[in-house]
Amino acid sequence: MNLQFFDRGDETNPLNGSTIRDSYQLLLILGSLRQRSPFFCELLGQNGYQLDVGIGPSFGCAQYRLADGDPPYLMAVTENSKTQNQYEAFLYQNTPTEVPARYCLPIDTVMAITAEFQKTGGRSRIVFLGGNIVDERGA
């Protein structure tokens, strides 16, 4: 499925609004941005769903939702969550946005979630494997 890419940490990114046609291209783009301070990007699917992705050097997060902003907001979480009082900051439109650490996943898991979204347009089955769950309360 084609995705439209929006870098919410850098509105001047020349890739903003570009169409991503395959998971190889998607992973190449996201991988090239991992060395920045943690930030959010949005992947808008042709099917009316969107994946909001936090990207950092070693961790990230993923939220699956309707592109029109209506609930539910499905956040991927792990069973090995940190305490509720810990947060990681991701840049969103020049504002550090705190995300509870329980939603932060290893970057390889986040990359796999994004590739699956690009292929299927659906929420990832990856977060249901290995004891991981999806939290419908959102961030």
Long-range contacts (C-beta under 8 A, 24 or more apart in sequence): 1-45, 1-46, 1-47, 1-118, 1-119, 1-120, 1-121, 2-45, 2-46, 3-43, 3-44, 3-45, 3-46, 3-117, 3-118, 4-43, 4-44, 5-29, 5-41, 5-42, 5-43, 6-41, 6-42, 6-43, 6-44, 7-33, 7-39, 7-41, 8-39, 8-40, 8-41, 8-42, 8-91, 8-92, 8-93, 9-36, 9-37, 9-39, 9-40, 9-41, 9-90, 9-91, 9-92, 10-36, 10-39, 11-93, 20-118, 22-118, 23-114, 23-115, 23-118, 23-119, 26-114, 26-115, 26-118, 27-111, 27-114, 27-115, 30-55, 30-111, 30-114, 31-111, 34-107, 37-91, 38-88, 38-89, 38-90, 38-91, 39-90, 39-91, 39-92, 40-90, 40-91, 40-92, 40-97, 43-114, 43-117, 43-118, 45-117, 45-121, 46-121, 47-121, 49-117, 49-121, 49-122, 51-113, 51-114, 51-117, 53-110, 53-113, 53-114, 54-88, 54-90, 54-99, 54-104, 54-110, 55-107, 55-110, 56-88, 56-90, 56-107, 57-107, 58-106, 58-107, 59-88, 59-104, 59-105, 59-106, 59-107, 59-110, 60-104, 60-105, 60-107, 60-110, 60-111, 61-88, 61-90, 61-99, 61-103, 61-104, 61-105, 61-110, 61-139, 62-105, 62-110, 62-113, 62-114, 62-124, 62-127, 63-138, 63-139, 64-117, 64-123, 64-124, 64-134, 65-138, 71-138, 72-136, 72-138, 73-136, 73-137, 73-138, 73-139, 74-123, 74-134, 74-135, 74-136, 74-138, 75-103, 75-134, 75-135, 75-136, 75-137, 75-138, 75-139, 76-103, 76-105, 76-109, 76-113, 76-124, 76-127, 76-132, 76-134, 76-135, 77-102, 77-103, 77-127, 77-132, 77-133, 77-134, 77-135, 78-102, 78-105, 78-131, 78-132, 79-131, 79-132, 79-133, 99-139, 100-139, 103-135, 103-139
